[in-house]
């Protein structure tokens, strides 16, 4: 019996990620097709240089048509996801962070993102 599309796709992507990982990216746990844990080390010359972050990717059988849910795992959480961009010059919370936290959805996939700086 043929493997489902998402299983074939994730098998291919895991192989590529394991054999040719981007600099600073390591697969920590990919023992299932439902969830992967990836370790990322901050790139040289950025605000997060040398810092470690763990992300958990949750896949559904609709992958790759449906994007995975991606969550930072405590205590490896940056001050704000937008400050993770290599072009950022300071680690700071966005101006409306308290409002977002009060109204945050249970999944980041359900969030309607508002960007404050169109130049980034």
C-alpha positions as CSV (number, residue, x, y, z in Angstrom):
1,X,0.0,0.0,0.0
2,X,1.3,3.5,-0.9
3,X,2.2,5.9,1.8
4,X,0.0,9.0,2.1
5,X,1.3,12.2,0.4
6,X,2.2,13.9,3.7
7,X,4.2,10.9,4.9
8,X,6.2,10.7,1.6
9,X,6.8,14.5,1.7
10,X,7.9,14.6,5.3
11,X,10.2,11.6,4.8
12,X,11.9,13.4,1.9
13,X,12.1,16.7,3.8
14,X,13.5,15.0,6.9
15,X,16.2,13.2,4.9
16,X,17.2,16.5,3.3
17,X,17.1,18.4,6.6
18,X,19.3,15.7,8.2
19,X,21.8,15.4,5.4
20,X,21.9,19.1,4.4
21,X,20.7,21.2,7.3
22,X,20.9,25.0,7.1
23,X,23.6,26.5,9.3
24,X,22.5,26.4,13.0
25,X,19.6,24.0,12.4
26,X,19.5,20.5,14.0
27,X,16.7,17.9,14.0
28,X,16.4,16.9,17.7
29,X,13.4,14.5,17.4
30,X,11.5,13.4,14.4
31,X,10.4,10.0,15.5
32,X,6.8,10.6,14.3
33,X,5.1,12.3,11.4
34,X,2.9,14.2,13.7
35,X,5.5,16.2,15.6
36,X,9.1,17.2,15.1
37,X,11.4,19.1,17.5
38,X,14.1,21.3,15.8
39,X,16.9,23.1,17.5
40,X,18.0,26.4,16.1
41,X,21.2,28.3,17.1
42,X,21.2,32.1,16.5
43,X,23.2,33.1,13.5
44,X,26.5,34.9,13.8
45,X,26.2,38.7,13.7
46,X,22.6,38.8,14.8
47,X,20.9,39.7,18.1
48,X,20.5,36.1,19.0
49,X,24.0,35.0,18.1
50,X,24.8,31.7,19.8
51,X,21.4,31.5,21.6
52,X,19.5,28.2,21.4
53,X,15.8,27.8,20.5
54,X,13.7,24.7,20.3
55,X,10.7,24.7,18.0
56,X,8.0,22.0,17.8
57,X,6.4,21.5,14.4
58,X,2.9,19.8,14.4
59,X,1.9,18.3,11.1
60,X,-1.5,17.2,10.0
61,X,-2.3,14.6,7.2
62,X,-3.2,17.7,5.0
63,X,0.5,18.7,4.9
64,X,2.0,20.1,2.6
65,X,-1.3,21.8,1.6
66,X,-1.8,22.9,5.2
67,X,1.1,24.5,6.9
68,X,2.4,23.0,10.2
69,X,1.7,24.7,13.6
70,X,5.1,25.8,14.9
71,X,5.6,26.7,18.6
72,X,8.7,27.7,20.6
73,X,9.3,25.3,23.5
74,X,10.0,26.8,26.9
75,X,12.5,28.1,28.1
76,X,13.8,28.6,24.5
77,X,11.5,31.5,23.6
78,X,12.7,34.8,22.0
79,X,11.3,38.0,23.3
80,X,9.2,38.4,20.1
81,X,9.2,36.4,16.9
82,X,9.7,39.6,14.8
83,X,12.9,40.3,16.7
84,X,14.2,37.0,15.4
85,X,14.7,38.5,12.0
86,X,18.4,38.9,11.1
87,X,17.7,42.6,10.1
88,X,16.4,43.6,13.6
89,X,18.7,45.8,15.7
90,X,17.1,45.4,19.1
91,X,15.3,42.9,21.2
92,X,12.0,44.4,22.2
93,X,8.3,43.6,22.5
94,X,5.9,45.1,20.0
95,X,4.0,48.2,21.2
96,X,0.7,46.3,21.5
97,X,2.1,43.1,23.0
98,X,-0.2,43.2,26.1
99,X,-3.3,43.5,23.9
100,X,-2.1,40.5,21.8
101,X,-1.3,38.4,24.9
102,X,-4.8,39.1,26.3
103,X,-6.5,38.1,23.1
104,X,-4.2,35.4,21.8
105,X,-5.7,32.4,20.2
106,X,-4.7,28.9,21.3
107,X,-2.7,28.3,18.1
108,X,-0.5,30.8,16.3
109,X,-2.1,29.5,13.1
110,X,-5.4,31.2,14.2
111,X,-3.7,34.6,14.7
112,X,-4.4,37.5,12.5
113,X,-0.9,39.1,12.4
114,X,-0.4,42.8,12.4
115,X,3.0,44.1,11.3
116,X,4.2,47.5,12.6
117,X,7.1,48.1,10.3
118,X,6.7,47.7,6.6
119,X,10.4,48.1,6.0
120,X,11.4,44.8,7.6
